[in-house]
Amino acid sequence: MLAIASAVIFGLALLLDWADADLGDAFTPMTLLLAGLFCLALHLAGVGTTIRGRSYSRR
């Protein structure tokens, strides 16, 4: 899920860079790039993934 979010953020940063759009100081292409890298790093670290163990029922 975080990989998809980082791909969306990277795409938005690329579009803003190509369009030379200015959305203020908070949403520059560089800050979006860093946010995308942060999401990607969390994804690669395994945050947000669930590993469900097997449930054994003993009777």
C-alpha positions as CSV (number, residue, x, y, z in Angstrom):
1,M,0.0,0.0,0.0
2,L,2.8,2.4,0.8
3,A,4.5,1.6,-2.6
4,I,1.3,2.7,-4.4
5,A,1.2,5.9,-2.3
6,S,4.8,6.6,-3.1
7,A,4.2,6.1,-6.8
8,V,1.3,8.6,-6.7
9,I,3.4,11.1,-4.9
10,F,6.3,10.7,-7.3
11,G,3.9,11.1,-10.2
12,L,2.5,14.3,-8.7
13,A,6.0,15.7,-8.1
14,L,6.9,14.9,-11.7
15,L,3.8,16.7,-13.0
16,L,4.5,19.7,-10.8
17,D,8.1,19.9,-12.0
18,W,7.1,19.6,-15.7
19,A,4.4,22.3,-15.3
20,D,6.6,24.6,-13.2
21,A,3.6,25.0,-11.0
22,D,3.9,26.9,-7.8
23,L,1.7,25.7,-5.0
24,G,3.5,27.5,-2.2
25,D,6.3,26.5,0.0
26,A,4.7,23.4,1.4
27,F,4.2,21.5,-1.9
28,T,7.3,21.9,-4.0
29,P,8.5,19.0,-6.2
30,M,11.4,18.5,-3.8
31,T,9.2,18.0,-0.7
32,L,6.9,15.6,-2.6
33,L,10.0,13.7,-3.8
34,L,11.2,13.3,-0.2
35,A,7.7,12.3,0.9
36,G,7.7,9.6,-1.8
37,L,11.1,8.4,-0.8
38,F,9.9,8.2,2.8
39,C,6.9,6.1,1.9
40,L,9.1,3.9,-0.3
41,A,11.5,3.4,2.6
42,L,8.7,2.4,4.9
43,H,7.4,0.0,2.4
44,L,10.8,-1.6,2.0
45,A,11.2,-1.8,5.7
46,G,8.0,-3.8,6.0
47,V,5.8,-1.3,7.7
48,G,2.2,-1.8,6.9
49,T,2.5,-5.4,5.9
50,T,0.8,-8.0,7.9
51,I,2.0,-11.6,8.2
52,R,-0.8,-13.8,9.5
53,G,0.3,-16.9,11.1
54,R,-1.4,-20.2,10.8
55,S,-4.0,-21.0,13.3
56,Y,-3.9,-24.5,14.6
57,S,-6.9,-25.9,16.3
58,R,-6.2,-28.9,18.5
59,R,-9.0,-31.1,19.6
